[in-house]
Amino acid sequence: MENFIDNAIDHVYAINTVWVALCAALIFFMEAGFALLEAGFIRSKNAMSIIAKVIIDIIFGGLAFFIVGFGIAYGSSNGWFAFDIGISKSDLGLDLSVSNNLFWFIQLGFAIAAISIVSGALAERMKLWSYTILVILFCAVLYPVVANWVWNPNGWLALRGFNDFAGSAAVHAMGGFAALAAAIVLGPRLGKYKSNGEANTIPGHNLPLAAIGGFILWFGWFGFNPGSTLGAVGNWELIGSVVINTFLASAAGGMSTMIYTYFNYGKIDITMVINGILAGLVAITAGCNVVGPVSAIIIGLFAGVLVDVAVIFIDRLKIDDPVGAIAVHGINGLFGTIAVGLFASDGGLFFGGGSSQLITQIIGVLSIAVFSFIFTFIIMTILKKTVGVRITREEEIAGIDSVSFGISSYSTYD
């Protein structure tokens, strides 16, 4: 009997290990989506700089998250932060049925996704080494502190009952509001705004490339959200619900953006449709475990319109975000987290649960947004006054690729 129980436990661990490893790989592959989406949305003379930034996210951010970041997030927490080095071998208090090493790897995907959100908003004008410093501090300290609040079993938001299943707040709002602060300090691209304040359109150089990036992110999200179950055994129904809610919200987001842009501008804005799909994904990420399919569609429909409205509003503030990262991730991360308090089948305001969960969701996501904005603004300001954050005017005109790498993204030969 004892051998039978041991074998059963081994099988559970084996199945869950395969499941989490697969989902973690999908999340890691999302970095290719960030790279292609952002590269396609900017000018060809800077396309390789975006690839470089995403590589920096992975290698520098990954090492920083290993050395101290994971310990700050999942060490013994006082409710606000922890401190440990490397990957702890002790029980993290999360009832894991996978190794701490594998749990670290899936969490790495979340950390580098958060900073990759920032890279798009800073495209075409930031110094690579200054960006590297930002990445290290973000993945070593800023993101881990927020992860501690939300997912550490002793985090103050976790204890309060805050529901952010896969990171609408901890990943997307965190990254989006960091992007907002960084873009404000960095300033707009040359020629983005006219003397009267009106915005000039600077079109992306390769929209099919951006679309491929969008599809890769869409594909990867089916590791991002279902993988947050952290195990397959006993989670059949939960995984099914998360998958269907993730798809329905993304499809609804793309549909509402397509309809809204057609009737608002007289033509379908396909670039905004791509962002509308992503907005639906961002918005459902917090509550995909607790809302029903109809609610997921409603959340996606709102997100698809909200992203377009937010992009226009941010542009009117003269905040230059070449890829719409602030609107997609920041604004819809905020919306999606709050939507949990409205649409949760058990405890949501619209389902007779009162306002308790809604208040918790609002407190949590606003705390994360303010923390992310303030500390990113401080870091960027210090960098600006010391090593500098902005490439020179001549470098910006020539393009980062030729100046920093001595190559062009697209070469022709006779």
PyMOL commands that set and color helices and strands:
alter all, ss='L'
color gray80, all
select helices_A, chain A and resi 2-41+44-74+100-121+128-151+156-160+168-186+207-224+226-229+236-265+270-285+293-316+325-343+349-351+356-385+393-398+400-405
alter helices_A, ss='H'
color red, helices_A
deselect
rebuild
show_as cartoon
